[in-house]
Amino acid sequence: MNTDVNKSNGHSKKRRGAGAAQGERTLSHGEPAEPLLKVLPIKRWVPQDVHSMLDYANGLSTLGGYYTADDEAACWASLALGASVIGVSAMTDYRLSLAKIIPIRVHESLDYAWGFSAIALPFVLGYWKSSPRTALMHIVAGAGSILGSLFTDYRSYKQERAERRARARSQADLSPIMPT
């Protein structure tokens, strides 16, 4: 019986027998990112795929602020916040993106910057009084983004995919050639 122990998301996983051949079934795939400023994230509890979905949900909820806004500044802020987080998420190096262009460490930094921006914009642009529902939506999304980022298991998908392809190529090179 095989009892290899792999570390993922801060939890030990034991793989036995035929299940080991199927590989790890966590929601965080890839190489863990180096800590930002040597301390962030605080813990790696939130899997990368869950964080990815939260990014898209934050984008859609802040875009929805366009429909609740009673102020032109709130409308533009909603469009800018929603489009920026969805655009960055669609181009980040993780499984649930369209193009793996933005490195995961840059994405992590942008998560914190986006969260602080979403919290600050209602006060900087002055729509916290004229569009309180939209302002509250932006503040909650920003705080959620920062909180989620503090506990996300950020991982680089591009590196893990390259390693998997290299393993597959080496296994293909080692496979016997059948004569015809």
Secondary structure, DSSP 8 states (H G I E B T S, - for coil): ---EEEEETTEEEEE-HHHHHH----S--SEE---BTTTBSS---B-HHHHHHHHHHHHHHHHHHHHH-SSHHHHHHHHHHHHHHHHHHHTBSSTT-S---B-HHHHHHHHHHHHHHHHHHHHHTTHHHH-HHHHHHHHHHHHHHHHHHHTB--EEHHHHHHHHHHHHHHHHHHS-----
